[in-house]
Amino acid sequence: MDQPHHTVNVHEAKTHFSRLIDAAHAGETIVVAKGGKPWARLVPLEPATPRRQPGVLAGRISLPPVEVLLEPLPEDELVCLEQPLL
């Protein structure tokens, strides 16, 4: 289903821009018309994706020591990596 929208001309958009962006932020679609024809659209932005938070898993997981992580893989595992998946 389409969002409700409100059409305004360029003059009204310039005069009431602050009110129109508040309406768009609240979820309304504002269509700006120029010469009686739809020209542009004000729509709300998608919600921002949350930023990563370093350390959020501290104490929940544990990794082996760096020396273990940097050890070469066994030959049988390396062979598996070189084979195609399909």
C-alpha positions as CSV (number, residue, x, y, z in Angstrom):
1,M,0.0,0.0,0.0
2,D,1.3,3.5,-0.9
3,Q,2.2,5.9,1.8
4,P,-0.1,8.9,2.1
5,H,1.3,11.9,0.3
6,H,0.7,15.6,0.2
7,T,1.5,17.7,-2.9
8,V,2.8,21.3,-2.7
9,N,4.0,23.7,-5.3
10,V,7.6,25.0,-5.2
11,H,6.6,28.4,-3.6
12,E,4.7,26.7,-0.8
13,A,7.6,24.3,-0.3
14,K,10.1,27.2,0.0
15,T,7.7,29.0,2.4
16,H,7.0,26.0,4.6
17,F,10.1,23.9,4.2
18,S,10.7,23.4,7.9
19,R,7.1,22.2,8.4
20,L,7.3,19.9,5.4
21,I,10.5,18.2,6.5
22,D,9.0,17.6,9.9
23,A,6.0,16.0,8.2
24,A,8.3,13.9,6.1
25,H,10.3,12.9,9.1
26,A,7.0,11.8,10.7
27,G,6.4,9.4,7.8
28,E,4.5,11.5,5.3
29,T,5.6,11.7,1.7
30,I,5.6,15.2,0.3
31,V,5.5,15.7,-3.4
32,V,6.8,19.0,-4.7
33,A,5.2,20.1,-8.0
34,K,6.7,22.5,-10.5
35,G,4.4,23.9,-13.1
36,G,1.7,21.6,-11.9
37,K,3.7,18.5,-12.5
38,P,5.3,16.3,-9.8
39,W,9.0,17.3,-9.7
40,A,10.5,16.0,-6.4
41,R,9.7,14.0,-3.3
42,L,10.5,14.5,0.3
43,V,10.4,11.2,2.2
44,P,11.6,10.0,5.6
45,L,15.1,8.6,5.8
46,E,15.6,4.9,6.5
47,P,16.6,4.3,10.1
48,A,20.4,4.3,10.5
49,T,22.0,0.9,11.0
50,P,23.5,0.7,14.5
51,R,27.2,1.3,14.7
52,R,29.5,-1.5,15.8
53,Q,30.4,-1.4,19.5
54,P,33.9,-2.8,20.2
55,G,34.1,-5.0,23.2
56,V,30.4,-5.9,23.3
57,L,31.3,-9.6,23.5
58,A,34.0,-9.2,26.1
59,G,33.7,-11.9,28.6
60,R,31.2,-13.9,26.5
61,I,33.6,-15.6,24.1
62,S,37.3,-16.6,24.4
63,L,39.8,-17.0,21.6
64,P,42.9,-19.1,21.7
65,P,46.2,-17.3,22.2
66,V,47.6,-15.5,19.2
67,E,50.3,-18.0,18.7
68,V,47.7,-20.8,18.2
69,L,45.7,-18.6,15.8
70,L,48.8,-17.9,13.7
71,E,49.9,-21.6,13.4
72,P,49.8,-23.0,9.8
73,L,46.7,-25.1,8.9
74,P,47.2,-28.8,8.7
75,E,47.8,-30.1,5.2
76,D,44.4,-31.9,5.0
77,E,42.6,-28.7,5.8
78,L,44.6,-26.8,3.2
79,V,43.7,-29.4,0.5
80,C,40.0,-28.9,1.4
81,L,40.3,-25.1,0.9
82,E,41.7,-25.6,-2.6
83,Q,38.8,-27.8,-3.8
84,P,35.7,-26.1,-5.5
85,L,32.6,-25.9,-3.4
86,L,30.3,-27.1,-6.2
